Amino acid sequence: MNRLSQFAVFACLLLGSAVAWAANDTPVGTWRQVDDVTGKPKSVIQITENNGQLQGKVLQVLLSDDGPHPTCKECSGARKDQPIEGMVIMWGVSKDGDVWDGGKILDPKNGKIYSVKLTMADGGQKLDVHGYIGFSLLGRSQVWERMP
């Protein structure tokens, strides 16, 4: 292998490592939502970024008291009685230092909308999702697991 080929292989490995690191340094990706009470996976959420703001959409409901394709019975407005799969449940979240916050998150089970704060953990493999009303010290947290 000549020097140019060796450099090309090295550059590809370096770039691949940087891309993998960047992907784990942000909440953007696909996550398994784990229930904070039961510890069981509840749904698959896809977080995307547009113009510096994150949004989360339910790709699949894995566990529901209302069967395999639940609707948002307790929601109000345009989300009322709509399928939870495909629904945007998190929006307006922006990076603020080591956390992402300033946005909202919907709990489809009760139809309530909370402020949300996201914090990366475990080298980017876990995401602490903290929903709250008023002060972030109060509220409820779930740990979501990054999916491959």
N, C-alpha and C positions, 0 to 999 in steps of 0.2 A: 504494500500500500504506500503510495507516494505521500509527500507532505501535504499536498492540497487535499487529498482524500482524507488523511488523518484529521486535518483542520475541519473539514466539512462534517465529519462524524462527531468531533468534539463540539462544534457549534450547535449541531442538532441536539445533542445530549444536554448541553447547557440551556438551550432555548426550551426544550421539553421540560426540564426541571423548573425553569422560571415560570412557565405556563402552569404547571402543576401547583407550584407554590402560590401563585396569584389566585388560582381557583379556590384554594383553601384559606385564603386571607380575606374572603368576602362571603357574605351569606348567599350570594348568587349561586343557584344550583337546585338540586332536588333533595328534599328532606323527608324523612319518616317522622311524622308527628307522634310522640309517645305521650300517652295520657299520664298526667302528673299524679293521679290517684291510683290507677290500676297498674301502671307500668307497661301496659299493652299498646302496641302500635295502633293508631286510630285512622290515620290517613297519610297520603303522600301529597306533599306541597311543593310546588315549583316557585322559587323566588327568582324574579328577573329584575333587571335594572334598566331604567329609561330616564335619560337626562338627570342622572345623579340620584334618582329616587327609586327605592325598591318597592316591589309589590309582590304579593304571594297569592297563588291560585291553587285551589284544590284540584289535583289531578285524579285522585282516586280515594274513595272512602273505604277503609279496610274493616272497620268495626263501628257498628251503629246500633242503637236500641230500636231504630226505625226501619231495619231491613237493609238490603244491599244498595239501594239508590234513594237515600233520604232527601227530603226537601227541607228548606229552612222555614219551618212552621212558625217559629217565634220571631222571625225577622219582620221588619216593617219596610214600607216603601217598595222599591223595585225588586228587592230580594225576597219579599214575602212569597212563600210557597214555591220558590224556584229551586231547582236541583242544586245540591251542595257541590257535586262534582262539576268542575268548570267555573265555580264561583270565585271571584276575587275576594279574599278575606283579610288581606293586609295591603295597605297603601300609604304613600306619602312618607316613607321611612328614609332618612338621610344619614350619611356618615357624620359622626361628631366625635372626633378623636378615635378612641378604641371601641366605641359603641355605635350603633345605628339607632336613631330614635326620631321623635317628632312626628311619627305617623300614627296610624290607627290599625286596630285588629278587631275583627268580628268573631265572636264565639257563636257559631251557628246553632249550638245546642240551646242557648237562651236568647239569642237574637240581640245581645248587647254588644256595643262597640266600646272598646277600651283604648287608651293610649298604649303604645308598645315601645319596648326597648329591647334590642337584640345585642347579644354579646357572644363572640366566638369563644370556643373552648376546645380543649383536647387537640390542639394543632389544626383546628379548622374542621374537625370531624364531628363536632357537636355544636349546637347553637342553643344558647339560653334565650328563650322567648318569654319576656316578662310583660304581662298585661296588667294595667292599673288604671284607677280613676284618681285624679288629684295628684298625690305624691307617689313617686316611683318606689318609695320604701314600702308602701302597702301594695297589695295586689297578689298575683298568682304567676308562678313560673312553670314552664315546661322545658324539657331538654329534648330538642329534635336531633336526629341522627342523619348525617349526610349519607346519601345513597350514591352508589357508583354510577 
